[in-house]
Amino acid sequence: MKLVAKTLFGIEEVLSKELTELGAQNVSIKKRAVEFEGDIALLYKCCYKLKTALRILMPIHSFSFKSKKDYYNFVYRFNWSKFLSPDQSLAIQAVCHSRFFNHSKYLAQFTKDGIVDHLRKKFGKRPSVDIVNPDISIHVMVHEDKAEISLDASGFSLHKRSYRQEKVSAPMNEALASGILQLSGWDKKTTILDPMCGSGTLIFEAAILAMDIPMHLNKTFCFQRWPNYDQDIHEIIKQKVKMEVKEQSCDLYASDRTFRAVEAFKKNAEAFPNVTFNIKKDDFFQIKNHPAQFLIMNPPYDLRMRSKDILDFYKRIGDALKQNWKPCEAWIFSGNIDAIKSIGLKTSRKINLMNGQLPSKLHKFEVYEGSRRHK
């Protein structure tokens, strides 16, 4: 069975590795997606186990078209009753890069018309639309004159782990945070600290990664309403996923200089009753003799701040690393690519990523007691 896992720019290789470790076959990296093959058990497992996937799609209808009318006819003539009954609700997400469709919402509406017209013609009634909790979720991708229509296995974006009850400023996408941790090569055992933790996404994702915590165990997936749903296999996979959760084997530290962030972290940590977090109010620039030698952070990069202020802020980060964190390995993710240059330390690795629509970079800094050559 051909399947597609959608992800974010820059972490496709991480997702590819995750899929390979789960047993996926013929894994192929695409832009913001990874194609692979597997059986229905693997599809169920992906929805629970993948940390960097946004959606798991099962393609059901691919075609080339010459006009909008031609597109509609391809949709209308497809046998939708194999996958959807008129008594069910549906939702459609669409992505388009095409001269025929200049807006994804219009494409979604246009596709919905073809589907419901087909079912109305066949059964005398049509399915309803439910964009919040649909029975069947359909994903449409149109690139120029080629279309691929898929069933969305979950019906919701898998990055939504549901632990983030409190937010501070603009929180990081959870799949991106997990991707950053995996790109860093953190071994899931070394003591880790996020000294600018905000509402805690990076450290919570570290816990999920280290302990292999499935965050969607209590959710209902759209695949449970597919005609080929196998409840027995699903229950076996679900029980296996529960049993594979590991004991905590690393110290997880987080700090922030504001009470608001610390309180938000504590509230969100309630979703992890079996995990011990070390959280306190602290200013990164004042921390000394900390037990962590692996730092990961997403500093503020407010582009509305005065240029001098933000450059000085990042320079202070570099100064603090040199003065208070020898030795350490620090990974800094920022959407202010100019400001991160002000850290003043040699970068041993740079990775291009996207934070929403903002081009961003992940930088690795290694701080030694002696010279790099001596190290």
C-alpha positions in Angstrom: 0.0 0.0 0.0 1.4 3.4 -1.0 1.4 6.0 1.8 2.6 9.6 2.2 3.7 11.3 5.4 3.6 15.1 5.3 6.1 17.1 7.3 7.9 20.5 7.5 10.7 21.8 5.3 14.1 20.7 6.4 13.1 17.7 8.5 12.2 15.3 5.7 15.3 13.2 6.4 14.4 12.9 10.1 10.9 11.7 9.2 12.4 9.2 6.6 14.6 7.7 9.4 11.6 7.4 11.7 9.7 5.6 9.0 12.5 3.2 8.2 12.9 2.4 11.9 9.1 1.6 12.0 9.5 -0.9 9.1 8.4 1.2 6.1 9.5 0.0 2.7 10.6 1.9 -0.4 11.0 5.1 1.5 11.5 8.2 -0.8 12.1 11.7 0.3 10.1 14.5 -1.4 9.6 18.2 -0.6 7.8 18.5 2.8 6.8 14.8 2.4 8.1 11.3 2.5 6.5 8.5 0.4 6.7 4.9 1.6 5.0 1.6 1.4 3.5 -0.5 4.2 0.5 -2.4 5.4 -2.5 -1.2 7.4 -0.7 -2.1 10.7 2.1 0.3 9.7 -0.4 3.0 8.9 -1.9 2.7 12.4 1.5 2.6 14.0 2.6 5.8 12.2 -0.3 7.8 13.7 0.9 6.9 17.2 4.7 6.7 16.8 5.9 9.3 14.3 7.2 12.5 16.0 7.9 14.7 12.9 4.9 13.9 10.7 1.9 16.2 10.3 -0.4 13.8 8.4 -0.4 10.3 7.1 -2.1 10.1 3.7 -3.4 7.2 1.6 -3.6 8.2 -2.0 -6.8 7.0 -3.7 -7.2 9.0 -6.9 -4.5 10.5 -9.2 -5.0 12.2 -12.6 -4.0 14.9 -15.0 -6.5 17.4 -16.2 -6.7 20.2 -18.9 -9.3 22.6 -17.4 -11.3 23.2 -14.2 -14.3 21.4 -15.9 -12.0 18.5 -16.7 -10.9 18.4 -13.0 -14.5 18.4 -11.8 -15.3 15.5 -14.2 -12.4 13.4 -12.8 -13.7 14.0 -9.3 -17.3 13.5 -10.1 -16.8 10.2 -12.0 -14.7 8.6 -9.2 -16.4 5.9 -7.2 -16.6 7.7 -3.9 -19.0 5.2 -2.4 -15.9 2.9 -1.8 -14.6 5.3 0.8 -17.5 7.5 1.9 -21.2 7.1 2.5 -23.8 9.9 2.3 -24.5 9.4 6.0 -21.0 10.4 6.9 -19.5 13.9 7.3 -16.4 15.0 5.4 -13.8 17.7 5.4 -11.3 18.7 2.7 -7.9 20.2 3.0 -6.3 21.4 -0.2 -2.9 22.6 -1.4 -2.5 24.0 -4.9 0.2 25.5 -7.1 -1.7 25.7 -10.4 -2.8 28.2 -13.0 -6.3 26.6 -12.8 -6.7 27.2 -9.1 -5.4 30.3 -7.4 -6.7 29.6 -3.9 -6.7 26.4 -1.8 -10.1 27.1 -0.3 -11.6 27.4 -3.7 -10.0 24.1 -4.7 -11.4 22.4 -1.6 -14.9 23.8 -2.3 -14.7 22.7 -6.0 -13.5 19.2 -5.0 -16.3 19.0 -2.4 -18.9 19.8 -5.1 -17.7 16.9 -7.3 -17.8 14.5 -4.4 -21.2 15.4 -3.0 -22.7 15.6 -6.5 -21.5 12.1 -7.2 -23.0 10.7 -4.0 -26.3 12.6 -4.4 -26.7 11.2 -7.9 -26.0 7.7 -6.7 -28.0 7.7 -3.3 -30.4 10.6 -3.5 -28.7 12.3 -0.6 -25.3 13.8 0.2 -22.8 13.8 3.0 -22.5 16.8 5.3 -19.5 19.0 5.8 -17.8 19.1 9.3 -14.4 20.9 9.3 -13.9 20.3 13.1 -14.6 16.6 13.6 -15.3 14.9 10.2 -15.9 11.2 9.7 -13.7 11.2 6.6 -11.0 13.7 6.0 -9.8 14.2 2.4 -6.5 15.8 1.3 -6.1 17.3 -2.2 -2.8 18.3 -3.8 -2.8 20.0 -7.2 0.4 20.9 -8.9 -0.1 22.6 -12.3 -2.2 20.0 -14.2 -1.7 17.0 -11.9 -3.9 16.1 -8.9 -3.6 13.6 -6.1 -6.5 13.0 -3.8 -5.9 11.1 -0.6 -7.6 10.0 2.6 -6.1 11.6 5.7 -5.6 8.8 8.3 -5.9 11.0 11.4 -8.2 13.8 10.4 -6.1 16.3 12.5 -2.5 17.4 12.3 -0.3 15.0 14.3 1.8 17.9 15.6 -1.1 18.8 18.0 -0.1 16.7 21.0 -2.7 18.4 23.3 -0.3 19.1 26.1 -0.1 22.8 25.4 -2.9 24.3 27.5 -1.0 27.5 28.2 1.0 29.5 25.7 3.6 32.2 25.8 4.1 34.5 22.8 4.3 32.4 19.5 4.9 28.8 20.5 6.9 26.5 18.2 5.3 23.8 16.2 5.7 20.5 18.1 6.8 18.5 15.0 9.4 21.2 14.3 10.7 21.0 17.9 11.0 17.2 17.7 12.8 17.6 14.3 15.2 20.1 15.8 16.0 17.7 18.7 16.6 14.8 16.3 18.7 16.9 13.9 20.9 17.9 16.9 21.8 14.3 17.5 20.8 14.5 21.2 21.3 10.9 22.5 18.1 11.0 24.8 20.3 10.4 27.8 22.5 13.5 28.3 21.2 16.1 30.7 19.4 18.7 28.6 18.4 22.3 29.3 16.3 24.9 27.5 17.1 28.1 29.3 14.5 30.2 27.4 11.8 27.6 27.6 8.7 29.7 27.1 5.7 27.3 27.4 8.1 24.3 27.2 7.7 22.8 23.7 11.4 21.8 23.2 11.7 20.1 26.6 8.3 18.4 26.4 9.3 17.1 22.9 12.6 15.9 24.5 10.6 13.8 27.0 8.3 12.4 24.2 11.4 11.5 22.2 13.4 10.0 25.0 10.6 7.9 26.4 8.8 7.2 23.2 5.5 8.6 24.6 2.5 8.2 22.3 0.5 11.5 22.7 -2.6 10.4 20.7 -3.6 7.3 22.6 -7.0 8.7 23.6 -7.9 10.2 20.3 -10.2 8.9 17.6 -8.7 8.8 14.1 -10.5 9.0 10.8 -9.0 5.7 9.7 -11.4 4.1 12.3 -14.2 5.0 9.9 -12.6 3.7 6.7 -14.2 0.7 5.0 -11.0 -1.3 5.4 -10.6 -0.5 9.1 -9.4 -3.6 11.1 -10.3 -3.1 14.8 -8.3 -6.2 15.9 -5.1 -5.0 14.3 -5.6 -1.5 15.6 -6.0 -2.8 19.2 -2.9 -4.9 18.9 -0.9 -1.9 17.7 -2.3 0.3 20.4 -1.4 -2.1 23.2 2.1 -2.6 21.7 2.6 1.2 21.5 1.7 1.5 25.2 4.2 -1.3 26.2 7.0 0.4 24.3 7.0 3.5 26.5 10.4 3.7 28.2 11.4 4.8 31.7 12.9 8.2 32.1 16.7 8.0 31.6 17.7 11.7 31.4 17.4 14.9 33.4 15.1 17.4 31.7 15.8 21.0 32.7 13.9 24.2 31.7 14.1 27.8 32.9 12.8 31.2 31.8 13.2 34.7 33.2 9.5 35.3 33.5 7.0 33.9 36.0 4.4 33.7 33.2 6.5 31.3 31.2 7.3 29.2 34.3 3.7 28.9 35.3 2.7 28.0 31.7 5.4 25.3 31.7 4.1 23.8 35.0 0.5 23.8 33.7 1.5 22.1 30.5 3.7 19.6 32.4 0.5 18.2 33.9 0.0 16.2 30.7 3.1 14.2 31.7 2.3 12.6 35.1 5.2 10.1 34.7 7.9 12.5 33.8 10.1 14.6 36.1 10.9 18.1 34.9 13.3 20.5 36.6 11.8 23.9 36.0 12.6 27.2 37.7 12.6 30.9 37.1 16.1 31.9 36.1 17.8 34.3 33.8 20.1 32.6 31.3 22.7 35.3 31.6 23.0 34.7 35.3 23.1 30.9 35.4 26.4 29.4 36.5 27.6 25.8 37.4 24.5 24.2 35.8 24.7 20.4 35.5 23.5 20.4 31.8 26.1 20.3 29.1 23.6 20.1 26.3 21.7 23.3 25.6 18.9 23.8 23.2 17.0 27.1 22.8 14.8 29.2 20.6 15.7 32.8 21.7 13.4 35.7 21.0 14.0 37.1 17.5 11.3 39.8 17.4 12.0 41.5 14.1 10.1 44.5 15.3 12.8 45.3 17.9 15.4 47.9 17.2 18.3 46.3 15.3 20.9 47.2 17.9 18.8 45.7 20.7 18.4 42.3 19.1 22.0 42.2 18.0 23.2 43.0 21.5 20.9 40.3 22.9 22.4 37.6 20.8 25.9 38.9 21.5 25.1 38.4 25.2 24.1 34.8 24.5 27.5 34.2 23.0 29.3 35.9 25.9 27.3 33.9 28.4 28.2 30.6 26.6 31.9 31.5 26.7 31.9 32.6 30.3 29.5 30.2 32.1 29.1 27.1 29.9 32.5 25.5 29.3 32.3 22.8 28.2 28.9 22.6 26.5 27.2 21.8 23.2 24.6 24.5 22.3 22.0 24.3 19.6 20.3 27.6 18.8 17.2 27.9 16.5 16.3 31.4 15.3 14.3 33.1 12.6 16.5 36.2 12.9 19.3 35.0 10.7 21.2 38.3 11.0 21.1 38.4 14.8 22.4 34.9 15.3 25.7 35.9 13.6 26.2 38.2 16.6 26.7 35.3 18.9 30.4 35.5 18.1 31.2 31.8 18.3 32.3 29.5 15.5 29.4 27.5 14.1 30.1 23.8 13.6 26.9 23.1 11.8 24.1 25.1 10.2 20.7 23.7 9.1 18.1 25.6 7.1 14.5 25.2 8.4 11.2 27.1 8.3 9.3 28.4 11.2 5.9 28.8 9.7 6.5 31.1 6.7 9.8 32.5 8.2 13.1 31.2 6.9 15.1 30.1 10.0 18.4 28.4 10.9 19.5 25.9 13.5 23.1 26.5 14.6 25.4 24.2 16.6 28.0 25.8 18.8 30.7 23.8 20.7 32.3 25.5 23.7 35.5 23.9 25.1 37.6 24.5 28.1 40.7 24.7 26.0 41.2 25.3 22.3 39.2 23.5 19.7 42.5 22.0 18.4 43.4 20.7 21.8 39.9 19.2 22.2 
